[in-house]
Amino acid sequence: MVKLKFAVIGGDRRAAYAVGDLAARKLDVRAAALELSGLVDPQRLVTVDRALAEADAILLPVPLLGADGRLFCEYACDRPEPREIVSKSKSGALLFAGRVPEELFKYARLCGRELIDIFSREELKIRNAVPTAEGALEILLRRLPGTIAGSELAVTGYGRSAQAMCTALQALGASVTVCARDPAALALARTRGCDTLALSEISLRKRRFDSVINTVSARVIGESELKKLPRGCLILDLASESCLEDERAPAAFGIEYERALSLPGKSAPKTAGRIIVETVLDILREGGVAI
């Protein structure tokens, strides 16, 4: 049996911990563009070109790109171009990343490479739910002027992370209202002891929410919704796309706003790194690769 060679290139602390997780599983792994992390065994650090030339499975950043459109690298002296990563990878290698733009998928196909977005995987969403909820709790504990116990909290959306968050908030004694579009999601939330409200009705109801925790990647909060929230309310935005029609608007209504992206990577990078590795290994096993 041929032993698969792994490479982890770029990213943040999640990527650095992923290197250690792969090594702990006795897998052959090298790292590149992580030399400044201080978390990777120096003996596993190689150049990007060498990692690409040797690796059969390449773990790229989550998200793949930084704000400037280049490869997301927090701990690298030099940041490689995403297209170069694809074109220089070994023929037959599988590339894994998160939030991959469509044009890069097209480029990978032109190069005869397979690029897989692990953010589309349901098991990753399920595994990320608890660390996301814990990260949100940490922010609420720090930002709310009172305790979570006894607070009135709204959660928009009822996906995996929102469900984990509602369970944790209820366990701490909060009153939770779920705001969602899907009637089935609202029905499920009610069976779990949450109050519910159709997302389209937020602007029609005045509630004394201490915080609104958004998990919906859509602009669902505008001026009409802000007018109904009490001064001092905290909007905690966890979605990849802002929930606000205008991010400057909350201040005009005395509303606090905090965006908290990639919470598992910030609040629990070791766990998040393991989750990335587990998801990649799931995909490889589905493809018939013995790990």
C-alpha positions in Angstrom: 0.0 0.0 0.0 1.4 3.4 -1.0 1.5 5.8 1.9 -0.2 9.1 1.2 1.8 12.3 1.6 0.1 15.3 3.1 1.0 19.0 2.9 -0.5 21.9 4.8 0.2 25.2 3.1 -0.7 28.6 4.6 -3.6 29.5 6.8 -3.8 30.4 10.5 -3.4 28.5 13.8 -6.0 26.0 12.7 -3.6 24.9 9.9 -0.6 24.8 12.3 -2.6 22.5 14.6 -3.7 20.4 11.7 -0.1 19.6 11.0 0.3 18.3 14.5 -2.9 16.3 14.3 -1.9 14.6 11.0 1.5 13.8 12.6 -0.1 12.4 15.7 -2.1 10.0 13.4 1.3 8.7 12.1 0.7 10.3 8.6 3.4 11.7 6.4 3.0 15.4 6.6 4.9 18.5 5.6 4.1 22.2 6.2 4.8 25.3 4.2 4.0 29.0 4.6 3.6 28.4 8.4 7.2 29.1 9.5 6.2 32.0 11.7 3.5 30.2 13.7 5.9 28.7 16.3 3.5 25.7 16.5 5.0 23.5 13.7 7.9 21.1 14.3 10.8 22.7 12.3 11.7 19.3 10.8 8.3 19.3 9.0 8.7 22.7 7.4 9.6 22.8 3.7 9.3 25.3 0.9 6.0 25.7 -0.9 7.5 24.3 -4.1 8.7 21.2 -2.4 5.4 20.6 -0.6 3.5 20.9 -3.9 5.9 18.6 -5.8 5.6 15.8 -3.2 2.1 15.9 -1.6 -0.8 13.7 -2.7 -3.3 15.6 -0.4 -2.8 19.4 0.1 -4.6 21.3 2.8 -5.0 24.9 1.9 -6.3 27.8 4.0 -9.8 28.1 5.4 -10.8 30.6 4.0 -8.6 30.1 0.9 -8.1 33.8 0.2 -7.3 36.8 2.3 -8.9 40.2 1.9 -6.5 41.2 -0.8 -7.3 38.1 -3.0 -4.1 36.3 -2.3 -3.6 33.1 -0.3 -4.6 33.5 3.3 -1.4 33.2 5.3 -1.0 34.6 8.8 2.4 33.0 9.5 4.4 33.1 6.3 7.3 35.3 5.1 6.0 35.2 1.6 2.4 34.6 0.4 2.1 32.4 -2.7 -0.4 33.1 -5.4 -3.5 30.7 -5.4 -3.1 30.0 -9.1 0.5 29.0 -8.7 -0.5 26.6 -5.9 -2.9 24.9 -8.2 -0.7 24.8 -11.3 2.5 23.6 -9.4 0.7 20.9 -7.5 1.6 17.3 -8.3 -0.5 15.7 -11.0 -3.3 13.7 -9.4 -3.0 15.6 -6.1 -6.2 16.5 -4.3 -6.4 20.1 -3.0 -8.7 21.0 0.0 -9.7 24.5 1.0 -12.6 26.6 2.3 -14.7 29.3 0.6 -13.2 28.7 -2.8 -14.2 31.2 -5.5 -15.8 29.8 -8.6 -13.1 31.2 -10.9 -10.5 29.1 -9.0 -12.5 26.0 -9.4 -12.6 26.6 -13.2 -8.8 27.2 -13.2 -8.2 24.0 -11.3 -10.3 22.1 -13.9 -8.3 23.6 -16.7 -5.1 22.4 -14.9 -6.5 19.0 -14.5 -6.5 19.3 -10.7 -9.3 18.5 -8.2 -10.0 21.3 -5.8 -12.5 20.5 -3.0 -14.3 23.1 -0.8 -14.6 21.4 2.6 -17.1 24.1 3.7 -19.7 22.4 1.6 -19.5 19.3 3.8 -22.3 18.6 6.2 -20.0 16.9 8.7 -17.8 19.9 9.0 -20.8 22.1 9.8 -21.9 19.7 12.5 -18.4 19.4 14.0 -17.9 23.2 13.9 -21.3 23.9 15.7 -20.1 23.4 19.3 -16.8 25.4 19.0 -18.7 28.2 17.2 -21.3 28.3 20.0 -18.6 28.3 22.6 -16.9 31.2 20.8 -20.1 33.2 20.7 -20.7 32.5 24.4 -17.3 34.0 25.2 -18.2 37.2 23.4 -21.6 37.5 25.0 -20.1 36.9 28.5 -17.6 39.7 27.7 -19.9 42.2 26.0 -23.3 41.9 27.8 -23.7 44.2 30.8 -25.7 41.5 32.6 -25.6 37.7 33.0 -26.8 35.4 30.2 -29.1 33.9 32.8 -32.3 36.0 32.6 -31.4 37.6 29.3 -33.7 37.9 26.3 -31.8 36.7 23.3 -32.7 36.3 19.6 -31.0 33.9 17.3 -31.5 34.4 13.5 -31.4 31.2 11.6 -31.6 27.6 13.0 -28.8 25.7 11.3 -26.2 23.5 13.1 -24.4 26.3 14.9 -27.6 28.1 15.8 -29.0 24.9 17.3 -25.9 24.3 19.4 -26.0 28.0 20.5 -29.6 27.9 21.6 -29.1 24.7 23.6 -26.1 26.4 25.4 -27.9 29.6 26.0 -31.0 27.9 27.4 -28.8 25.8 29.7 -27.4 29.0 31.1 -30.9 30.3 31.8 -31.5 32.7 28.9 -34.9 33.1 27.2 -34.2 32.4 23.5 -36.3 33.4 20.5 -35.4 31.8 17.2 -36.1 33.9 14.0 -36.0 31.9 10.8 -37.6 31.6 7.4 -38.2 27.9 7.3 -41.4 26.8 9.1 -39.9 23.4 9.8 -36.9 25.0 11.5 -39.3 27.1 13.6 -41.3 24.0 14.5 -38.1 22.2 15.6 -37.0 25.2 17.7 -40.4 25.2 19.4 -40.1 21.5 20.3 -36.8 22.4 22.0 -38.3 25.1 24.2 -37.5 28.2 22.2 -39.9 31.0 21.4 -40.1 31.5 17.6 -40.7 34.4 15.2 -40.8 34.4 11.4 -37.7 36.2 10.1 -39.9 38.5 8.0 -41.7 39.6 11.2 -38.8 40.9 13.1 -39.6 44.5 12.2 -43.2 44.0 13.2 -42.5 43.0 16.8 -40.9 45.0 19.5 -39.0 42.9 21.9 -36.6 43.9 24.7 -33.7 41.7 23.3 -30.4 42.1 25.1 -28.7 40.6 22.0 -29.4 39.4 18.5 -27.1 36.7 17.4 -27.1 36.3 13.6 -26.2 33.1 11.8 -27.9 34.0 8.4 -25.6 35.0 5.5 -28.1 37.6 4.2 -28.9 41.3 4.9 -31.8 40.7 7.2 -31.5 43.7 9.6 -32.2 47.2 8.3 -33.5 50.4 9.7 -37.0 49.1 10.5 -35.5 46.2 12.6 -33.0 48.5 14.3 -35.8 50.8 15.4 -37.5 48.0 17.3 -34.4 47.0 19.3 -33.6 48.7 22.6 -30.6 51.0 23.0 -27.6 49.0 24.2 -28.7 45.8 22.4 -25.7 43.9 21.0 -25.9 42.5 17.4 -23.4 39.6 17.3 -22.9 38.7 13.6 -21.4 35.3 13.0 -22.3 34.9 9.3 -19.9 35.2 6.4 -22.0 38.0 5.0 -23.0 40.8 7.2 -26.7 40.8 8.3 -26.9 44.6 8.2 -28.1 46.6 5.2 -25.7 49.3 6.5 -23.0 48.6 9.0 -22.9 52.2 10.1 -26.6 52.3 11.0 -26.6 50.6 14.4 -24.6 53.4 16.1 -27.3 55.9 15.1 -29.8 53.9 17.1 -27.5 53.2 20.1 -27.1 49.6 19.0 -23.8 47.8 19.5 -22.5 45.6 16.6 -19.7 43.0 16.5 -18.7 40.8 13.6 -17.1 37.5 14.7 -16.0 35.5 11.6 -14.4 32.1 11.7 -15.0 31.7 15.4 -13.7 28.1 15.7 -10.4 29.2 14.3 -10.1 32.1 16.8 -11.6 30.6 19.9 -10.6 26.9 19.6 -7.9 26.6 16.8 -6.7 23.2 18.0 -10.2 21.7 17.8 -10.9 23.5 14.5 -7.6 22.1 13.1 -8.7 18.6 14.1 -12.1 19.1 12.5 -10.5 20.1 9.2 -8.3 17.0 9.3 -11.2 14.7 10.1 -13.3 16.1 7.2 -10.4 15.7 4.8 -9.9 12.1 5.9 -13.6 11.5 5.4 -13.4 12.7 1.9 -10.3 10.6 1.1 -12.0 7.5 2.5 -15.1 8.1 0.5 -12.8 8.1 -2.6 -11.5 4.7 -1.7 -8.2 5.8 -0.2 -7.0 3.7 2.7 -5.8 5.9 5.6 
